[in-house]
Amino acid sequence: MTADTSASSSLTVRLLTAEEWDGWYGKLEIAFGGEQEQPEERALWQELTEIDRSLAVCEGDEIVGGAGAFSFRMSVPGGAVLPTAGVTMVGVLPTHRRRGALTALMRRQLDDVRARGEAIAVLTASEPAIYGRYGYGVGSWRMAVTAPRGRVAVPVPVEAEAPELRLRLADPAGAGPACEELYASLVPRRPGMLERRPGWERLPLLDAPGSRAGHSALQCVLAEERGSGRLLGYARYAVKDAWVNNNAAGSVRVRDVDAVSPQVYAALWSYLLGLDLTERVTAGNRPVDDPLLYLASDPRRLEPRLEDSLFVRLVDVDAALAQRGYATPVDVVLEVTDEFCPWNTGRRRLRSDGPGKGTSCERTDRPAELALDVRALGSAYLGGVTLAALGAAGRVAELREGALADASRAFASDLAPWLPHGF
């Protein structure tokens, strides 16, 4: 049984057809303000769209909104990479808001996610306040950071028996396959990262001229082991030329920096912060615990800004909790409430023997020790928002003394969760 969340009687929700995609996407562009994407961007999103997961809300024969989902696999604490629904392309025409259309879309979509056996749904929110009522909680944050060239140095740490590095400029597309292989090796290390299915390797290379905002074409520098040529790291970036009173004042916009070791990561940032004819370097999406914060010679010169990133929704609480790892042993009874997906409401016992050990999450009649809603549980799921912090905000109630601290330690992640790119 599910909650009654139907749209007004004049609106219906159905699957999209491939022939309708262009008009459907155009309606979504209007819902987001009316600015049309560049042709290259639009073409890629059309290729990546999963038609059998795309929904249209209609009034009669007219499409007035929609929602979609991607079939992702996402890393979770403990290193597992789990099937995850990536909710996307959600919008309703301004003429049809406040009529239950979005709620009907969310109802149909979450029922479909459950039927597919995906225990987790995630999204990035244009307006975070909207999605809390459907059980999504902010599960990861991102950091935008700006560093002044010449005022911040990044010393390269000395590593015993570290390979000698060579930095080499390369065509981003030509270097793409090797960079993708390196990226894939990093996914299990940090929660919240997405495996890139076929076709998604094109997203980090997307470089529509109309979206460059005065920057150069995308550039790519590779960090390779001297002699063998083995790829150890890469950075993708663009440079904007500028002059003030005949002095160079360009800027560097960093898109990606990935590396297999601290030495390589530092070498790439040292390169980016040393580019000639520039005065600042900006990266719009880095983890909140990015090593740059601790590598920088003068962290006060950095200008970090915190932003919400990935919102997490547990569609099957028992399966989701049983499939992630835990930092310490834990045995706790959770009382979970979920108004939108009531099949999750109830009491369950979560038990784990610790890292790499057996875990179970099963319904129980034992007394509850922690009480929380599914939104708070989604926030804590990837380990970037602690249960203790949620408790301090009144989002988790401790019913047994010590249960909150024990569970909070168990849910923690060594590395902060991070979504490397949008969808």
ABEGO torsion letter per residue (X at the ends): XBBBABBBAABBBBBBBAAAAAAAAAAAAAAAGGBBBBAAAAAAAAAABBAAABBBBBBEABBAEBBBBBBBBBBBBGGBBBBBBBBBGBBBBAAABGAGAAAAAAAAAAAAAAAAGBABBBBBBABAAAAAAAGBBBABBBBBBBBBBGABBBBBBBBBGBBBBBBBBBBAAAAAAAAAAAAAAAAAABBGBBBBBBGAAAAAABBBAAAAGGBBBBBBBBBBBBGAGBBAEBBBBBBBBBBBGGBBABBBBBABBBBABAAAAAAAAAAAAABBGBABBBBABBBAABAAAAABABAAABBBBBBBBBBBBBABAAAAAAABBBABBBBBBBBBBBAABAAABEBBBBBBAEBGBBBBBBBBABBBABBBBAAAAAAAAAGABBAAAAAAAGABBBABBGAAAAAAAAABBABBBBBABBX
